[in-house]
Amino acid sequence: MLNALAGTDPEMKEKYRETERQMLENMANTLKEWPPVIKTNLKLNTTN
C-alpha cells in the first residue's frame, strides 16, 4: 500500500508510514514485557 501511495499521494504515504512505525514499536514493546502484566480496574477481596 505504501508503494502505491508513493506515486499518487506522497503526503498520505508519510502519514501511513508513521502510523505503521508506531504500531510496530508498540507491538515490539509489548513483547519485551512478556508475559504481560495483568491490568484490571476490578477491586479484588484478598483478605480471605
PDB file of N, H, CA, C and O in Angstrom:
ATOM      1  N   MET A   1       0.816  -1.182   0.000  1.00  0.00           N
ATOM      2  CA  MET A   1       0.000   0.000   0.000  1.00  0.00           C
ATOM      3  C   MET A   1       0.866   1.255   0.000  1.00  0.00           C
ATOM      4  O   MET A   1       0.568   2.232  -0.688  1.00  0.00           O
ATOM      5  N   LEU A   2       1.933   1.212   0.777  1.00  0.00           N
ATOM      6  H   LEU A   2       2.175   0.418   1.336  1.00  0.00           H
ATOM      7  CA  LEU A   2       2.813   2.380   0.821  1.00  0.00           C
ATOM      8  C   LEU A   2       3.460   2.642  -0.532  1.00  0.00           C
ATOM      9  O   LEU A   2       3.625   3.794  -0.935  1.00  0.00           O
ATOM     10  N   ASN A   3       3.824   1.579  -1.230  1.00  0.00           N
ATOM     11  H   ASN A   3       3.690   0.643  -0.904  1.00  0.00           H
ATOM     12  CA  ASN A   3       4.418   1.755  -2.562  1.00  0.00           C
ATOM     13  C   ASN A   3       3.423   2.376  -3.532  1.00  0.00           C
ATOM     14  O   ASN A   3       3.800   3.220  -4.346  1.00  0.00           O
ATOM     15  N   ALA A   4       2.163   1.972  -3.458  1.00  0.00           N
ATOM     16  H   ALA A   4       1.858   1.286  -2.797  1.00  0.00           H
ATOM     17  CA  ALA A   4       1.144   2.532  -4.344  1.00  0.00           C
ATOM     18  C   ALA A   4       0.914   4.002  -4.030  1.00  0.00           C
ATOM     19  O   ALA A   4       0.737   4.808  -4.943  1.00  0.00           O
ATOM     20  N   LEU A   5       0.916   4.359  -2.758  1.00  0.00           N
ATOM     21  H   LEU A   5       1.060   3.704  -2.016  1.00  0.00           H
ATOM     22  CA  LEU A   5       0.705   5.755  -2.373  1.00  0.00           C
ATOM     23  C   LEU A   5       1.900   6.636  -2.707  1.00  0.00           C
ATOM     24  O   LEU A   5       1.736   7.837  -2.918  1.00  0.00           O
ATOM     25  N   ALA A   6       3.089   6.067  -2.758  1.00  0.00           N
ATOM     26  H   ALA A   6       3.223   5.091  -2.587  1.00  0.00           H
ATOM     27  CA  ALA A   6       4.295   6.849  -3.027  1.00  0.00           C
ATOM     28  C   ALA A   6       4.180   7.604  -4.348  1.00  0.00           C
ATOM     29  O   ALA A   6       4.635   8.743  -4.454  1.00  0.00           O
ATOM     30  N   GLY A   7       3.582   6.981  -5.343  1.00  0.00           N
ATOM     31  H   GLY A   7       3.213   6.056  -5.257  1.00  0.00           H
ATOM     32  CA  GLY A   7       3.465   7.623  -6.643  1.00  0.00           C
ATOM     33  C   GLY A   7       2.269   8.547  -6.762  1.00  0.00           C
ATOM     34  O   GLY A   7       2.302   9.514  -7.523  1.00  0.00           O
ATOM     35  N   THR A   8       1.202   8.255  -6.008  1.00  0.00           N
ATOM     36  H   THR A   8       1.175   7.470  -5.390  1.00  0.00           H
ATOM     37  CA  THR A   8      -0.023   9.040  -6.160  1.00  0.00           C
ATOM     38  C   THR A   8      -0.182  10.132  -5.113  1.00  0.00           C
ATOM     39  O   THR A   8      -0.598  11.243  -5.439  1.00  0.00           O
ATOM     40  N   ASP A   9       0.145   9.831  -3.854  1.00  0.00           N
ATOM     41  H   ASP A   9       0.483   8.928  -3.588  1.00  0.00           H
ATOM     42  CA  ASP A   9      -0.045  10.807  -2.777  1.00  0.00           C
ATOM     43  C   ASP A   9       1.066  10.647  -1.734  1.00  0.00           C
ATOM     44  O   ASP A   9       0.878   9.965  -0.727  1.00  0.00           O
ATOM     45  N   PRO A  10       2.221  11.273  -1.974  1.00  0.00           N
ATOM     46  CA  PRO A  10       3.356  11.119  -1.058  1.00  0.00           C
ATOM     47  C   PRO A  10       3.059  11.590   0.375  1.00  0.00           C
ATOM     48  O   PRO A  10       3.581  11.026   1.337  1.00  0.00           O
ATOM     49  N   GLU A  11       2.231  12.611   0.506  1.00  0.00           N
ATOM     50  H   GLU A  11       1.807  13.069  -0.276  1.00  0.00           H
ATOM     51  CA  GLU A  11       1.913  13.130   1.844  1.00  0.00           C
ATOM     52  C   GLU A  11       1.124  12.094   2.650  1.00  0.00           C
ATOM     53  O   GLU A  11       1.422  11.866   3.823  1.00  0.00           O
ATOM     54  N   MET A  12       0.140  11.477   2.040  1.00  0.00           N
ATOM     55  H   MET A  12      -0.102  11.662   1.088  1.00  0.00           H
ATOM     56  CA  MET A  12      -0.652  10.445   2.708  1.00  0.00           C
ATOM     57  C   MET A  12       0.217   9.225   3.008  1.00  0.00           C
ATOM     58  O   MET A  12       0.040   8.574   4.038  1.00  0.00           O
ATOM     59  N   LYS A  13       1.148   8.915   2.119  1.00  0.00           N
ATOM     60  H   LYS A  13       1.292   9.444   1.282  1.00  0.00           H
ATOM     61  CA  LYS A  13       2.065   7.790   2.326  1.00  0.00           C
ATOM     62  C   LYS A  13       2.870   7.999   3.600  1.00  0.00           C
ATOM     63  O   LYS A  13       3.053   7.062   4.378  1.00  0.00           O
ATOM     64  N   GLU A  14       3.352   9.220   3.823  1.00  0.00           N
ATOM     65  H   GLU A  14       3.204   9.981   3.191  1.00  0.00           H
ATOM     66  CA  GLU A  14       4.147   9.502   5.020  1.00  0.00           C
ATOM     67  C   GLU A  14       3.299   9.371   6.288  1.00  0.00           C
ATOM     68  O   GLU A  14       3.790   8.892   7.311  1.00  0.00           O
ATOM     69  N   LYS A  15       2.043   9.786   6.233  1.00  0.00           N
ATOM     70  H   LYS A  15       1.644  10.175   5.403  1.00  0.00           H
ATOM     71  CA  LYS A  15       1.160   9.647   7.399  1.00  0.00           C
ATOM     72  C   LYS A  15       0.969   8.169   7.739  1.00  0.00           C
ATOM     73  O   LYS A  15       1.062   7.772   8.900  1.00  0.00           O
ATOM     74  N   TYR A  16       0.701   7.355   6.705  1.00  0.00           N
ATOM     75  H   TYR A  16       0.626   7.677   5.762  1.00  0.00           H
ATOM     76  CA  TYR A  16       0.529   5.921   6.932  1.00  0.00           C
ATOM     77  C   TYR A  16       1.818   5.263   7.384  1.00  0.00           C
ATOM     78  O   TYR A  16       1.789   4.353   8.213  1.00  0.00           O
ATOM     79  N   ARG A  17       2.942   5.702   6.857  1.00  0.00           N
ATOM     80  H   ARG A  17       2.966   6.440   6.184  1.00  0.00           H
ATOM     81  CA  ARG A  17       4.231   5.134   7.240  1.00  0.00           C
ATOM     82  C   ARG A  17       4.493   5.397   8.712  1.00  0.00           C
ATOM     83  O   ARG A  17       4.959   4.508   9.424  1.00  0.00           O
ATOM     84  N   GLU A  18       4.200   6.611   9.182  1.00  0.00           N
ATOM     85  H   GLU A  18       3.822   7.333   8.603  1.00  0.00           H
ATOM     86  CA  GLU A  18       4.403   6.955  10.591  1.00  0.00           C
ATOM     87  C   GLU A  18       3.464   6.138  11.490  1.00  0.00           C
ATOM     88  O   GLU A  18       3.872   5.660  12.549  1.00  0.00           O
ATOM     89  N   THR A  19       2.223   5.984  11.066  1.00  0.00           N
ATOM     90  H   THR A  19       1.892   6.372  10.206  1.00  0.00           H
ATOM     91  CA  THR A  19       1.266   5.173  11.834  1.00  0.00           C
ATOM     92  C   THR A  19       1.740   3.733  11.927  1.00  0.00           C
ATOM     93  O   THR A  19       1.663   3.114  12.988  1.00  0.00           O
ATOM     94  N   GLU A  20       2.230   3.206  10.818  1.00  0.00           N
ATOM     95  H   GLU A  20       2.293   3.709   9.956  1.00  0.00           H
ATOM     96  CA  GLU A  20       2.731   1.835  10.794  1.00  0.00           C
ATOM     97  C   GLU A  20       3.940   1.680  11.717  1.00  0.00           C
ATOM     98  O   GLU A  20       4.050   0.683  12.431  1.00  0.00           O
ATOM     99  N   ARG A  21       4.834   2.644  11.709  1.00  0.00           N
ATOM    100  H   ARG A  21       4.745   3.454  11.129  1.00  0.00           H
ATOM    101  CA  ARG A  21       6.011   2.594  12.572  1.00  0.00           C
ATOM    102  C   ARG A  21       5.612   2.576  14.044  1.00  0.00           C
ATOM    103  O   ARG A  21       6.157   1.793  14.822  1.00  0.00           O
ATOM    104  N   GLN A  22       4.660   3.435  14.434  1.00  0.00           N
ATOM    105  H   GLN A  22       4.217   4.070  13.801  1.00  0.00           H
ATOM    106  CA  GLN A  22       4.206   3.476  15.821  1.00  0.00           C
ATOM    107  C   GLN A  22       3.550   2.158  16.231  1.00  0.00           C
ATOM    108  O   GLN A  22       3.756   1.676  17.345  1.00  0.00           O
ATOM    109  N   MET A  23       2.763   1.582  15.329  1.00  0.00           N
ATOM    110  H   MET A  23       2.595   1.974  14.424  1.00  0.00           H
ATOM    111  CA  MET A  23       2.113   0.317  15.617  1.00  0.00           C
ATOM    112  C   MET A  23       3.150  -0.785  15.844  1.00  0.00           C
ATOM    113  O   MET A  23       3.021  -1.573  16.780  1.00  0.00           O
ATOM    114  N   LEU A  24       4.172  -0.843  14.997  1.00  0.00           N
ATOM    115  H   LEU A  24       4.277  -0.202  14.236  1.00  0.00           H
ATOM    116  CA  LEU A  24       5.213  -1.859  15.145  1.00  0.00           C
ATOM    117  C   LEU A  24       6.019  -1.650  16.420  1.00  0.00           C
ATOM    118  O   LEU A  24       6.395  -2.622  17.075  1.00  0.00           O
ATOM    119  N   GLU A  25       6.292  -0.400  16.784  1.00  0.00           N
ATOM    120  H   GLU A  25       5.987   0.390  16.252  1.00  0.00           H
ATOM    121  CA  GLU A  25       7.006  -0.123  18.035  1.00  0.00           C
ATOM    122  C   GLU A  25       6.181  -0.565  19.236  1.00  0.00           C
ATOM    123  O   GLU A  25       6.725  -1.130  20.186  1.00  0.00           O
ATOM    124  N   ASN A  26       4.876  -0.316  19.205  1.00  0.00           N
ATOM    125  H   ASN A  26       4.435   0.142  18.434  1.00  0.00           H
ATOM    126  CA  ASN A  26       4.010  -0.737  20.309  1.00  0.00           C
ATOM    127  C   ASN A  26       3.997  -2.254  20.441  1.00  0.00           C
ATOM    128  O   ASN A  26       4.048  -2.781  21.553  1.00  0.00           O
ATOM    129  N   MET A  27       3.929  -2.953  19.324  1.00  0.00           N
ATOM    130  H   MET A  27       3.888  -2.525  18.421  1.00  0.00           H
ATOM    131  CA  MET A  27       3.947  -4.421  19.371  1.00  0.00           C
ATOM    132  C   MET A  27       5.280  -4.921  19.916  1.00  0.00           C
ATOM    133  O   MET A  27       5.306  -5.869  20.702  1.00  0.00           O
ATOM    134  N   ALA A  28       6.381  -4.302  19.514  1.00  0.00           N
ATOM    135  H   ALA A  28       6.360  -3.533  18.875  1.00  0.00           H
ATOM    136  CA  ALA A  28       7.701  -4.720  19.997  1.00  0.00           C
ATOM    137  C   ALA A  28       7.819  -4.464  21.495  1.00  0.00           C
ATOM    138  O   ALA A  28       8.365  -5.296  22.220  1.00  0.00           O
ATOM    139  N   ASN A  29       7.316  -3.331  21.967  1.00  0.00           N
ATOM    140  H   ASN A  29       6.872  -2.656  21.378  1.00  0.00           H
ATOM    141  CA  ASN A  29       7.366  -3.024  23.394  1.00  0.00           C
ATOM    142  C   ASN A  29       6.505  -3.992  24.197  1.00  0.00           C
ATOM    143  O   ASN A  29       6.867  -4.359  25.315  1.00  0.00           O
ATOM    144  N   THR A  30       5.382  -4.404  23.644  1.00  0.00           N
ATOM    145  H   THR A  30       5.089  -4.106  22.736  1.00  0.00           H
ATOM    146  CA  THR A  30       4.527  -5.377  24.317  1.00  0.00           C
ATOM    147  C   THR A  30       5.258  -6.700  24.471  1.00  0.00           C
ATOM    148  O   THR A  30       5.157  -7.342  25.516  1.00  0.00           O
ATOM    149  N   LEU A  31       5.985  -7.113  23.455  1.00  0.00           N
ATOM    150  H   LEU A  31       6.067  -6.591  22.606  1.00  0.00           H
ATOM    151  CA  LEU A  31       6.718  -8.370  23.525  1.00  0.00           C
ATOM    152  C   LEU A  31       7.874  -8.314  24.513  1.00  0.00           C
ATOM    153  O   LEU A  31       8.267  -9.348  25.054  1.00  0.00           O
ATOM    154  N   LYS A  32       8.425  -7.137  24.757  1.00  0.00           N
ATOM    155  H   LYS A  32       8.106  -6.297  24.317  1.00  0.00           H
ATOM    156  CA  LYS A  32       9.512  -7.006  25.731  1.00  0.00           C
ATOM    157  C   LYS A  32       9.017  -7.307  27.134  1.00  0.00           C
ATOM    158  O   LYS A  32       9.798  -7.746  27.978  1.00  0.00           O
ATOM    159  N   GLU A  33       7.734  -7.079  27.403  1.00  0.00           N
ATOM    160  H   GLU A  33       7.099  -6.722  26.718  1.00  0.00           H
ATOM    161  CA  GLU A  33       7.150  -7.303  28.724  1.00  0.00           C
ATOM    162  C   GLU A  33       6.370  -8.611  28.738  1.00  0.00           C
ATOM    163  O   GLU A  33       5.219  -8.642  29.173  1.00  0.00           O
ATOM    164  N   TRP A  34       6.991  -9.696  28.264  1.00  0.00           N
ATOM    165  H   TRP A  34       7.926  -9.671  27.910  1.00  0.00           H
ATOM    166  CA  TRP A  34       6.274 -10.956  28.179  1.00  0.00           C
ATOM    167  C   TRP A  34       6.565 -11.818  29.375  1.00  0.00           C
ATOM    168  O   TRP A  34       7.748 -11.928  29.696  1.00  0.00           O
ATOM    169  N   PRO A  35       5.676 -12.426  30.059  1.00  0.00           N
ATOM    170  CA  PRO A  35       4.233 -12.346  29.863  1.00  0.00           C
ATOM    171  C   PRO A  35       3.711 -10.990  30.333  1.00  0.00           C
ATOM    172  O   PRO A  35       4.262 -10.394  31.258  1.00  0.00           O
ATOM    173  N   PRO A  36       2.666 -10.516  29.702  1.00  0.00           N
ATOM    174  CA  PRO A  36       2.159  -9.182  30.035  1.00  0.00           C
ATOM    175  C   PRO A  36       1.599  -9.124  31.450  1.00  0.00           C
ATOM    176  O   PRO A  36       1.068 -10.109  31.961  1.00  0.00           O
ATOM    177  N   VAL A  37       1.724  -7.973  32.066  1.00  0.00           N
ATOM    178  H   VAL A  37       2.157  -7.173  31.650  1.00  0.00           H
ATOM    179  CA  VAL A  37       1.181  -7.742  33.395  1.00  0.00           C
ATOM    180  C   VAL A  37      -0.334  -7.635  33.263  1.00  0.00           C
ATOM    181  O   VAL A  37      -0.844  -6.935  32.388  1.00  0.00           O
ATOM    182  N   ILE A  38      -1.033  -8.324  34.128  1.00  0.00           N
ATOM    183  H   ILE A  38      -0.619  -8.892  34.839  1.00  0.00           H
ATOM    184  CA  ILE A  38      -2.487  -8.274  34.088  1.00  0.00           C
ATOM    185  C   ILE A  38      -2.938  -6.972  34.723  1.00  0.00           C
ATOM    186  O   ILE A  38      -2.595  -6.666  35.865  1.00  0.00           O
ATOM    187  N   LYS A  39      -3.713  -6.210  33.964  1.00  0.00           N
ATOM    188  H   LYS A  39      -3.993  -6.459  33.036  1.00  0.00           H
ATOM    189  CA  LYS A  39      -4.228  -4.934  34.451  1.00  0.00           C
ATOM    190  C   LYS A  39      -5.737  -5.043  34.544  1.00  0.00           C
ATOM    191  O   LYS A  39      -6.384  -5.555  33.630  1.00  0.00           O
ATOM    192  N   THR A  40      -6.296  -4.567  35.640  1.00  0.00           N
ATOM    193  H   THR A  40      -5.769  -4.152  36.382  1.00  0.00           H
ATOM    194  CA  THR A  40      -7.739  -4.617  35.815  1.00  0.00           C
ATOM    195  C   THR A  40      -8.190  -3.418  36.631  1.00  0.00           C
ATOM    196  O   THR A  40      -7.416  -2.843  37.396  1.00  0.00           O
ATOM    197  N   ASN A  41      -9.433  -3.056  36.460  1.00  0.00           N
ATOM    198  H   ASN A  41     -10.061  -3.524  35.839  1.00  0.00           H
ATOM    199  CA  ASN A  41      -9.996  -1.988  37.282  1.00  0.00           C
ATOM    200  C   ASN A  41     -10.926  -2.576  38.345  1.00  0.00           C
ATOM    201  O   ASN A  41     -11.648  -1.840  39.017  1.00  0.00           O
ATOM    202  N   LEU A  42     -10.907  -3.907  38.494  1.00  0.00           N
ATOM    203  H   LEU A  42     -10.320  -4.505  37.948  1.00  0.00           H
ATOM    204  CA  LEU A  42     -11.728  -4.567  39.493  1.00  0.00           C
ATOM    205  C   LEU A  42     -11.031  -4.544  40.850  1.00  0.00           C
ATOM    206  O   LEU A  42      -9.809  -4.668  40.936  1.00  0.00           O
ATOM    207  N   LYS A  43     -11.813  -4.387  41.892  1.00  0.00           N
ATOM    208  H   LYS A  43     -12.806  -4.286  41.822  1.00  0.00           H
ATOM    209  CA  LYS A  43     -11.256  -4.444  43.236  1.00  0.00           C
ATOM    210  C   LYS A  43     -11.447  -5.870  43.752  1.00  0.00           C
ATOM    211  O   LYS A  43     -12.571  -6.355  43.873  1.00  0.00           O
ATOM    212  N   LEU A  44     -10.344  -6.523  44.047  1.00  0.00           N
ATOM    213  H   LEU A  44      -9.430  -6.129  43.948  1.00  0.00           H
ATOM    214  CA  LEU A  44     -10.395  -7.915  44.486  1.00  0.00           C
ATOM    215  C   LEU A  44     -10.262  -7.991  45.989  1.00  0.00           C
ATOM    216  O   LEU A  44      -9.461  -7.275  46.590  1.00  0.00           O
ATOM    217  N   ASN A  45     -11.053  -8.863  46.595  1.00  0.00           N
ATOM    218  H   ASN A  45     -11.704  -9.444  46.107  1.00  0.00           H
ATOM    219  CA  ASN A  45     -11.001  -9.084  48.018  1.00  0.00           C
ATOM    220  C   ASN A  45      -9.924 -10.138  48.282  1.00  0.00           C
ATOM    221  O   ASN A  45     -10.122 -11.313  47.973  1.00  0.00           O
ATOM    222  N   THR A  46      -8.814  -9.738  48.837  1.00  0.00           N
ATOM    223  H   THR A  46      -8.653  -8.784  49.088  1.00  0.00           H
ATOM    224  CA  THR A  46      -7.696 -10.657  49.073  1.00  0.00           C
ATOM    225  C   THR A  46      -7.524 -10.992  50.550  1.00  0.00           C
ATOM    226  O   THR A  46      -6.504 -11.567  50.929  1.00  0.00           O
ATOM    227  N   THR A  47      -8.507 -10.643  51.401  1.00  0.00           N
ATOM    228  H   THR A  47      -9.336 -10.176  51.093  1.00  0.00           H
ATOM    229  CA  THR A  47      -8.375 -10.900  52.836  1.00  0.00           C
ATOM    230  C   THR A  47      -8.767 -12.310  53.227  1.00  0.00           C
ATOM    231  O   THR A  47      -8.498 -12.709  54.361  1.00  0.00           O
ATOM    232  N   ASN A  48      -9.389 -13.089  52.350  1.00  0.00           N
ATOM    233  H   ASN A  48      -9.607 -12.766  51.430  1.00  0.00           H
ATOM    234  CA  ASN A  48      -9.825 -14.459  52.695  1.00  0.00           C
ATOM    235  C   ASN A  48      -8.723 -15.432  52.553  1.00  0.00           C
ATOM    236  O   ASN A  48      -8.914 -16.623  52.801  1.00  0.00           O
TER     237      ASN A  48
END
